[in-house]
């Protein structure tokens, strides 16, 4: 921790690169783990993705723009589907993979998820409407959310979603009333707060007790919620227990503890209430590499470790046998779409700033910012960046990539090496922006949101068009 009584700008070493950012051997080299699988650098230095030159993308679609590699997305989706099916086959006949639509969802992505045989997790009526638009099978949809409206619950029950993850006693009452009104039996899971502190940012840790999601294990709350669900067999079909401990998690130790506690509750419901729930969901939150410091686990490793965790938990909670293990499901979102997308920007200004003690920080301003990537401002999230439109043999310098918004905290990349001749007009690419970037985007400073461009087989197409000033003004009826 750097400190100085006159403030951080006077601290020893302030302005230099962070410890994890050593001087690069080749500033133009790409770190494969943080890019989609088809990204490569051409001989002239420009990036190519899905067989398409990023300069062509910029010329046709403009910048800033989200660029989504369709083949990479589908490959990652299939890996989770196949690896979990194989790892859990012996235990419970396979596992269901629900793509977490909150990470990024549009009609094309919902269609890809459907075609690759995954299920879909939604958490609002809007996300459900996207699924409905492409005819996503209702029985393969799960509906999350801590405060679903009556209208949204009615929408879900009318469409025939496969499970509603109930989050409060109020919601149980609402679903019971709507099921009676509609003459249906609502399939529900119980969101359980398992009291696990995931090793991640406070705002994306969702398994500890003091937060808004789920029924606590303490004070008999979750057990009594299960009892309440089972008291309404004409209206509710109790599918089982659900937990989610957080996001951007790089090891499975938190899942181990969560599974043990969830299985103990499952077993208690069996023993004391006489009901063996057919399903159990361990959530998602698997991390990806945003920079070279991140070391995510592959789908194959995750599947094997999670299967071992579930097997151990059920053996410990029961008589040591593996009879009657419920069907397991998981909910990856970031791990599928995160690495499949990068954001393409154009440099507007390059500004060296003297920050004290004669040190210089170079600010590189781009034609986007916190309106298309709020994660650094929200979570102190780290990203990388590379020069995308040409070659350079200049020595590298540490830069801070910043947006165009009227906020000092409008920082997209805190620190990264770029060639020392980075200049206005250059294209920069920020990898790993598939999850929670477009989904969290805004129109701050009345900035229209960028388009989402899919690339596949040497061609590009628009999945979500760029917003326009007319779009913004069209909402303003003042």
C-alpha positions as CSV (number, residue, x, y, z in Angstrom):
1,X,0.0,0.0,0.0
2,X,1.6,3.3,-1.1
3,X,1.1,6.1,1.3
4,X,2.2,9.7,1.8
5,X,1.0,12.4,4.2
6,X,0.5,14.9,1.3
7,X,-1.6,12.5,-0.7
8,X,-1.3,9.6,-3.1
9,X,0.2,11.7,-5.9
10,X,3.3,12.1,-3.7
11,X,3.7,8.5,-2.8
12,X,7.0,6.7,-3.8
13,X,6.6,5.0,-7.2
14,X,3.2,6.4,-8.0
15,X,2.7,6.5,-11.8
16,X,4.6,3.4,-12.5
17,X,3.2,0.1,-13.8
18,X,1.5,-2.2,-11.3
19,X,3.6,-5.2,-10.0
20,X,1.7,-7.7,-12.3
21,X,2.5,-5.7,-15.4
22,X,6.2,-6.4,-16.2
23,X,8.0,-4.8,-19.1
24,X,6.8,-6.7,-22.2
25,X,9.2,-8.6,-24.5
26,X,6.9,-7.7,-27.4
27,X,4.3,-5.1,-26.9
28,X,2.4,-6.3,-30.0
29,X,2.1,-9.9,-28.8
30,X,-1.3,-11.2,-27.9
31,X,-2.0,-13.2,-24.7
32,X,-4.3,-16.0,-26.0
33,X,-6.2,-16.6,-22.8
34,X,-7.8,-13.1,-22.9
35,X,-8.9,-13.2,-26.5
36,X,-11.5,-15.2,-28.5
37,X,-10.0,-18.2,-30.3
38,X,-10.0,-16.7,-33.8
39,X,-8.2,-13.4,-33.0
40,X,-4.8,-13.1,-34.6
41,X,-2.5,-10.3,-35.6
42,X,-1.9,-10.0,-39.4
43,X,1.5,-9.3,-40.9
44,X,0.8,-5.6,-41.1
45,X,-0.1,-5.6,-37.4
46,X,-3.8,-5.2,-37.6
47,X,-6.1,-7.6,-35.7
48,X,-8.3,-10.1,-37.4
49,X,-11.3,-11.9,-35.8
50,X,-13.4,-14.5,-37.4
51,X,-11.5,-13.9,-40.6
52,X,-12.4,-10.2,-40.7
53,X,-9.9,-7.3,-40.5
54,X,-10.9,-4.9,-37.6
55,X,-10.2,-2.0,-39.9
56,X,-13.0,-3.2,-42.2
57,X,-15.2,-3.5,-39.1
58,X,-14.5,0.1,-38.1
59,X,-15.0,1.3,-41.6
60,X,-18.4,-0.5,-42.0
61,X,-19.8,-0.3,-38.5
62,X,-18.0,2.6,-36.9
63,X,-16.5,2.7,-33.4
64,X,-17.0,2.2,-30.5
65,X,-18.3,-1.3,-31.3
66,X,-18.7,-4.6,-29.5
67,X,-17.3,-7.4,-31.7
68,X,-18.6,-10.9,-30.9
69,X,-17.0,-14.1,-32.3
70,X,-19.8,-16.5,-32.9
71,X,-17.7,-19.6,-33.3
72,X,-15.9,-18.9,-30.0
73,X,-19.2,-18.4,-28.2
74,X,-20.6,-21.7,-29.6
75,X,-17.4,-23.6,-28.8
76,X,-17.4,-22.5,-25.2
77,X,-21.1,-23.3,-24.9
78,X,-20.6,-26.8,-26.2
79,X,-17.6,-27.3,-23.9
80,X,-19.7,-26.6,-20.8
81,X,-22.6,-28.8,-22.2
82,X,-20.4,-31.8,-23.0
83,X,-17.9,-31.7,-20.1
84,X,-20.6,-31.4,-17.5
85,X,-22.7,-34.1,-19.1
86,X,-19.8,-36.5,-19.0
87,X,-18.6,-35.6,-15.5
88,X,-22.0,-36.0,-13.9
89,X,-23.3,-38.9,-16.0
90,X,-22.3,-41.5,-13.3
91,X,-23.7,-39.5,-10.5
92,X,-27.1,-38.3,-11.8
93,X,-27.3,-39.0,-15.5
94,X,-25.6,-35.7,-16.5
95,X,-26.0,-32.1,-15.7
96,X,-28.1,-29.2,-17.2
97,X,-26.2,-26.1,-18.2
98,X,-28.2,-22.8,-18.1
99,X,-26.6,-19.9,-19.9
100,X,-26.9,-16.9,-17.6
101,X,-28.6,-14.3,-19.9
102,X,-27.8,-11.4,-17.6
103,X,-24.2,-11.5,-18.8
104,X,-25.3,-10.7,-22.4
105,X,-28.5,-11.5,-24.2
106,X,-29.9,-10.7,-27.6
107,X,-32.1,-12.6,-30.0
108,X,-29.1,-14.2,-31.9
109,X,-27.4,-15.3,-28.7
110,X,-30.6,-16.8,-27.4
111,X,-30.9,-18.7,-30.7
112,X,-27.3,-19.9,-30.4
113,X,-27.9,-21.1,-26.9
114,X,-31.0,-23.0,-28.0
115,X,-29.2,-24.5,-31.0
116,X,-26.3,-25.7,-28.9
117,X,-28.6,-27.6,-26.5
118,X,-28.2,-25.4,-23.4
119,X,-31.0,-24.0,-21.2
120,X,-31.4,-20.3,-20.5
121,X,-31.5,-18.4,-17.3
122,X,-33.4,-15.0,-17.3
123,X,-34.1,-12.6,-14.5
124,X,-36.5,-10.0,-15.9
125,X,-39.6,-9.9,-18.1
126,X,-37.4,-8.2,-20.8
127,X,-34.9,-11.1,-20.9
128,X,-37.8,-13.6,-21.0
129,X,-39.3,-11.6,-23.9
130,X,-36.0,-12.1,-25.9
131,X,-36.3,-15.8,-25.3
132,X,-39.9,-15.8,-26.4
133,X,-39.1,-13.9,-29.5
134,X,-36.9,-16.7,-30.8
135,X,-39.2,-19.5,-29.6
136,X,-36.9,-20.7,-26.9
137,X,-38.6,-23.7,-25.3
138,X,-40.3,-22.6,-22.1
139,X,-39.3,-25.8,-20.2
140,X,-35.6,-25.0,-20.8
141,X,-35.9,-21.5,-19.2
142,X,-35.2,-20.7,-15.5
143,X,-36.5,-17.4,-14.1
144,X,-34.4,-15.6,-11.4
145,X,-34.7,-12.3,-9.6
146,X,-35.2,-11.0,-6.0
147,X,-38.3,-8.9,-6.8
148,X,-40.1,-10.3,-9.8
149,X,-43.3,-8.3,-10.5
150,X,-46.7,-10.0,-10.7
151,X,-46.8,-9.2,-14.4
152,X,-43.4,-10.9,-14.9
153,X,-44.5,-14.0,-12.9
154,X,-47.7,-14.2,-14.9
155,X,-45.7,-13.9,-18.1
156,X,-43.4,-16.7,-17.0
157,X,-46.2,-19.0,-15.9
158,X,-48.2,-18.3,-19.1
159,X,-45.2,-19.1,-21.3
160,X,-44.5,-22.3,-19.3
161,X,-41.0,-21.7,-18.0
162,X,-39.3,-24.7,-16.5
163,X,-38.5,-23.2,-13.1
164,X,-39.1,-20.1,-11.1
165,X,-36.4,-19.5,-8.5
166,X,-38.3,-18.0,-5.6
167,X,-36.5,-15.5,-3.4
168,X,-38.8,-14.5,-0.6
169,X,-42.0,-15.5,1.2
170,X,-43.8,-12.6,-0.6
171,X,-42.9,-14.2,-3.9
172,X,-44.1,-17.7,-2.8
173,X,-47.4,-16.1,-2.0
174,X,-47.5,-14.3,-5.4
175,X,-46.7,-17.5,-7.3
176,X,-49.4,-19.5,-5.3
177,X,-52.0,-16.9,-6.1
178,X,-51.1,-16.7,-9.8
179,X,-51.0,-20.5,-10.1
180,X,-54.5,-20.7,-8.8
181,X,-55.7,-17.9,-11.1
182,X,-54.1,-19.5,-14.2
183,X,-55.0,-23.1,-13.2
184,X,-51.4,-24.3,-13.4
185,X,-48.8,-25.9,-11.1
186,X,-45.8,-23.7,-10.9
187,X,-42.3,-25.4,-10.9
188,X,-40.2,-23.6,-8.3
189,X,-36.7,-23.8,-6.8
190,X,-35.7,-22.2,-3.5
191,X,-32.8,-19.7,-3.6
192,X,-30.7,-20.5,-0.5
193,X,-28.1,-18.1,0.9
194,X,-25.4,-20.6,2.0
195,X,-23.2,-18.2,3.9
196,X,-20.1,-18.7,1.8
197,X,-17.7,-15.8,1.2
198,X,-16.5,-16.1,-2.4
199,X,-13.1,-14.6,-3.1
200,X,-14.4,-11.8,-5.3
201,X,-15.5,-8.2,-5.2
202,X,-18.0,-7.4,-2.5
203,X,-20.6,-6.2,-5.1
204,X,-20.6,-9.5,-7.0
205,X,-20.4,-11.8,-4.0
206,X,-23.9,-13.2,-3.5
207,X,-23.5,-16.2,-1.1
208,X,-22.8,-14.4,2.2
209,X,-25.7,-13.7,4.6
210,X,-25.9,-9.9,4.6
211,X,-27.2,-9.3,1.1
212,X,-30.5,-9.2,-0.8
213,X,-30.7,-12.6,-2.4
214,X,-32.3,-15.8,-1.1
215,X,-33.4,-17.5,2.1
216,X,-30.8,-17.7,4.8
217,X,-29.8,-21.1,6.3
218,X,-29.7,-19.5,9.7
219,X,-32.8,-19.2,11.9
220,X,-34.6,-22.0,10.1
221,X,-35.5,-19.5,7.3
222,X,-34.7,-21.7,4.3
223,X,-36.0,-24.9,5.9
224,X,-39.3,-23.2,6.7
225,X,-39.5,-21.8,3.2
226,X,-39.3,-25.3,1.9
227,X,-42.0,-26.3,4.3
228,X,-44.2,-23.5,3.0
229,X,-43.7,-24.6,-0.6
230,X,-44.6,-28.2,0.2
231,X,-47.8,-26.9,1.9
232,X,-49.1,-25.9,-1.5
233,X,-48.9,-29.1,-3.7
234,X,-51.9,-28.0,-5.8
235,X,-50.1,-24.8,-6.9
236,X,-46.4,-25.5,-6.5
237,X,-44.1,-28.2,-7.7
238,X,-40.9,-28.1,-5.5
239,X,-38.0,-28.8,-7.9
240,X,-35.2,-28.3,-5.4
241,X,-32.6,-25.9,-4.0
242,X,-30.5,-23.3,-5.7
243,X,-27.4,-21.3,-4.6
244,X,-25.1,-18.8,-6.2
245,X,-22.0,-17.6,-4.3
246,X,-20.7,-14.9,-6.6
247,X,-18.9,-14.0,-9.8
248,X,-15.4,-14.0,-11.3
249,X,-14.3,-17.0,-9.1
250,X,-11.1,-18.8,-9.9
251,X,-11.2,-21.9,-7.6
252,X,-13.8,-24.3,-6.5
253,X,-13.3,-24.2,-2.7
254,X,-16.3,-21.9,-2.3
255,X,-18.5,-24.2,-4.3
256,X,-17.3,-27.1,-2.1
257,X,-18.6,-25.4,1.1
258,X,-21.8,-24.2,-0.7
259,X,-22.5,-27.8,-1.9
260,X,-22.0,-29.3,1.6
261,X,-24.5,-26.8,3.1
262,X,-27.0,-27.1,0.3
263,X,-26.9,-30.9,0.4
264,X,-27.4,-30.9,4.2
265,X,-30.5,-28.9,3.8
266,X,-31.6,-31.2,0.9
267,X,-31.1,-34.2,3.2
268,X,-33.0,-32.6,6.1
269,X,-36.0,-31.8,3.8
270,X,-35.9,-35.5,2.8
271,X,-35.7,-36.8,6.4
272,X,-38.1,-34.4,8.2
273,X,-40.5,-33.3,5.5
274,X,-40.5,-36.6,3.5
275,X,-39.7,-35.0,0.2
276,X,-36.8,-35.8,-2.1
277,X,-36.4,-32.8,-4.4
278,X,-35.4,-33.9,-7.9
279,X,-32.9,-31.0,-8.7
280,X,-30.1,-29.0,-7.2
281,X,-28.5,-26.0,-8.7
282,X,-25.0,-24.7,-7.8
283,X,-25.1,-21.5,-9.8
284,X,-22.3,-20.1,-11.9
285,X,-19.8,-17.3,-11.4
286,X,-16.8,-19.0,-13.0
287,X,-14.0,-16.5,-13.7
288,X,-12.3,-15.6,-17.0
289,X,-9.0,-14.0,-17.8
290,X,-9.2,-10.2,-18.3
291,X,-5.4,-9.7,-17.9
292,X,-2.3,-11.9,-17.7
293,X,-2.8,-12.1,-13.9
294,X,-6.0,-14.2,-14.2
295,X,-5.8,-18.0,-14.3
296,X,-9.3,-19.4,-15.0
297,X,-10.2,-23.0,-14.9
298,X,-11.3,-24.8,-18.1
299,X,-14.8,-26.2,-18.5
300,X,-13.3,-29.7,-18.3
301,X,-11.5,-29.0,-15.0
302,X,-14.5,-27.3,-13.5
303,X,-16.8,-30.1,-14.4
304,X,-14.5,-32.8,-12.9
305,X,-14.0,-30.8,-9.7
306,X,-17.7,-29.9,-9.3
307,X,-18.7,-33.6,-9.8
308,X,-16.2,-34.6,-7.1
309,X,-17.6,-31.9,-4.8
310,X,-21.2,-33.1,-5.3
311,X,-20.2,-36.7,-4.8
312,X,-18.3,-35.9,-1.6
313,X,-21.2,-33.7,-0.2
314,X,-23.8,-36.4,-0.7
315,X,-21.6,-39.2,0.7
316,X,-21.0,-37.0,3.8
317,X,-24.6,-36.1,4.3
318,X,-26.1,-39.6,3.8
319,X,-25.1,-43.1,4.4
320,X,-22.1,-43.1,2.1
321,X,-24.1,-44.3,-0.9
322,X,-24.8,-42.3,-4.1
323,X,-28.4,-43.4,-4.5
324,X,-30.9,-40.7,-5.3
325,X,-28.6,-37.8,-6.1
326,X,-30.8,-35.1,-7.7
327,X,-30.1,-33.8,-11.2
328,X,-27.5,-31.1,-11.0
329,X,-27.5,-27.8,-12.9
330,X,-25.1,-24.9,-13.3
331,X,-25.4,-21.3,-14.7
332,X,-22.3,-20.1,-16.6
333,X,-22.6,-16.7,-18.4
334,X,-19.4,-14.8,-18.2
335,X,-17.3,-18.0,-18.9
336,X,-19.1,-18.4,-22.2
337,X,-19.6,-14.9,-23.6
338,X,-16.9,-13.0,-21.8
339,X,-13.8,-14.0,-23.9
340,X,-15.9,-14.2,-27.1
341,X,-16.2,-10.4,-27.4
342,X,-13.9,-7.4,-27.5
343,X,-14.7,-3.7,-27.8
344,X,-13.1,-1.8,-30.7
345,X,-12.4,1.9,-30.1
346,X,-10.7,4.8,-32.0
347,X,-8.2,7.0,-30.2
348,X,-9.2,10.6,-30.0
349,X,-6.4,12.3,-28.0
350,X,-3.1,11.3,-26.4
351,X,-2.1,13.5,-23.4
352,X,1.0,13.1,-21.3
353,X,0.3,14.5,-17.8
354,X,3.0,15.4,-15.2
355,X,1.6,13.8,-12.0
356,X,4.3,14.7,-9.5
357,X,8.0,14.2,-8.9
358,X,8.6,14.6,-12.6
359,X,6.7,11.4,-13.5
360,X,4.5,11.3,-16.6
361,X,1.3,9.4,-17.1
362,X,0.0,9.2,-20.6
363,X,-3.8,9.4,-20.9
364,X,-5.2,7.8,-24.1
365,X,-8.8,8.9,-24.7
366,X,-11.1,6.8,-26.8
367,X,-14.6,7.2,-28.3
368,X,-16.3,5.2,-25.7
369,X,-15.9,4.8,-21.9
370,X,-18.0,4.0,-18.9
371,X,-21.2,4.2,-20.8
372,X,-20.2,1.0,-22.7
373,X,-18.0,-0.5,-20.0
374,X,-19.1,0.4,-16.5
375,X,-17.2,-2.5,-14.8
376,X,-14.0,-0.6,-13.9
377,X,-16.0,2.1,-12.2
378,X,-18.4,-0.4,-10.5
379,X,-16.0,-3.2,-9.4
380,X,-12.4,-1.8,-10.0
381,X,-12.3,-4.4,-12.8
382,X,-9.1,-4.8,-14.7
383,X,-8.9,-4.9,-18.5
384,X,-6.1,-5.1,-21.1
385,X,-5.8,-3.3,-24.4
386,X,-3.8,-3.6,-27.6
387,X,-3.1,-1.5,-30.6
388,X,-5.3,-3.1,-33.3
389,X,-4.9,-1.2,-36.6
390,X,-1.2,-1.3,-37.4
391,X,2.3,-2.4,-36.5
392,X,4.7,-0.5,-34.3
393,X,8.4,-0.9,-33.4
394,X,8.4,1.9,-30.8
395,X,9.3,1.2,-27.2
396,X,6.4,0.5,-25.0
397,X,5.0,3.0,-22.5
398,X,2.5,2.6,-19.7
399,X,-0.8,4.3,-20.6
400,X,-4.2,4.8,-19.0
401,X,-7.1,4.3,-21.4
402,X,-9.9,6.6,-20.5
403,X,-13.4,7.4,-21.9
404,X,-15.0,10.6,-23.2
405,X,-17.4,11.2,-20.3
406,X,-17.4,13.9,-17.7
407,X,-16.2,11.7,-14.9
408,X,-12.6,11.5,-13.5
409,X,-13.4,7.8,-12.9
410,X,-14.2,7.2,-16.5
411,X,-11.3,4.7,-16.9
412,X,-11.5,1.7,-19.1
413,X,-8.0,0.3,-18.7
414,X,-6.1,1.4,-15.6
415,X,-2.6,0.5,-16.7
416,X,-1.3,-1.2,-19.8
417,X,1.7,-1.1,-22.1
418,X,1.1,0.3,-25.6
419,X,3.7,1.4,-28.3
420,X,5.1,4.8,-27.5
421,X,3.8,6.2,-30.8
422,X,0.1,5.5,-30.1
423,X,-1.7,8.4,-31.7
424,X,-5.1,9.8,-32.6
425,X,-6.9,7.7,-35.3
426,X,-5.4,4.4,-34.0
427,X,-7.8,1.6,-33.3
428,X,-7.6,-0.1,-29.9
429,X,-9.2,-3.4,-28.9
430,X,-10.1,-4.2,-25.3
431,X,-10.7,-7.9,-24.9
432,X,-13.0,-9.8,-22.5
433,X,-15.9,-7.4,-22.8
434,X,-18.7,-9.9,-23.6
435,X,-20.1,-10.2,-20.1
436,X,-21.8,-7.3,-18.3
437,X,-20.5,-4.5,-20.6
438,X,-23.3,-4.2,-23.1
439,X,-25.7,-5.5,-20.4
440,X,-24.7,-2.7,-18.0
441,X,-24.3,0.0,-20.7
442,X,-26.0,3.4,-20.4
443,X,-26.6,6.6,-22.3
444,X,-24.6,8.7,-19.9
445,X,-24.0,12.2,-21.2
446,X,-26.6,11.3,-23.9
447,X,-24.2,9.0,-25.6
448,X,-25.8,6.4,-27.9
449,X,-24.8,2.9,-27.1
450,X,-22.5,1.0,-29.5
451,X,-23.7,-1.8,-31.8
452,X,-23.0,-5.5,-31.3
453,X,-21.3,-7.0,-34.4
454,X,-21.1,-10.7,-34.9
455,X,-18.2,-12.2,-37.0
456,X,-18.3,-15.6,-38.5
457,X,-16.6,-17.2,-41.5
458,X,-15.0,-14.0,-42.8
459,X,-18.2,-12.0,-42.6
460,X,-19.8,-9.6,-40.2
461,X,-23.4,-8.8,-39.3
462,X,-25.2,-6.5,-37.0
463,X,-26.9,-8.2,-34.0
464,X,-27.8,-5.0,-32.2
465,X,-27.7,-1.8,-34.2
466,X,-26.0,1.4,-33.0
467,X,-28.3,3.8,-31.1
468,X,-28.7,7.2,-32.6
469,X,-29.4,10.7,-31.3
470,X,-33.0,10.3,-32.7
471,X,-33.4,7.2,-30.5
472,X,-32.4,9.3,-27.5
473,X,-34.7,12.2,-28.4
474,X,-37.5,9.9,-29.3
475,X,-37.9,9.0,-25.5
476,X,-37.9,12.7,-24.5
477,X,-41.5,13.9,-24.5
478,X,-40.9,17.1,-22.4
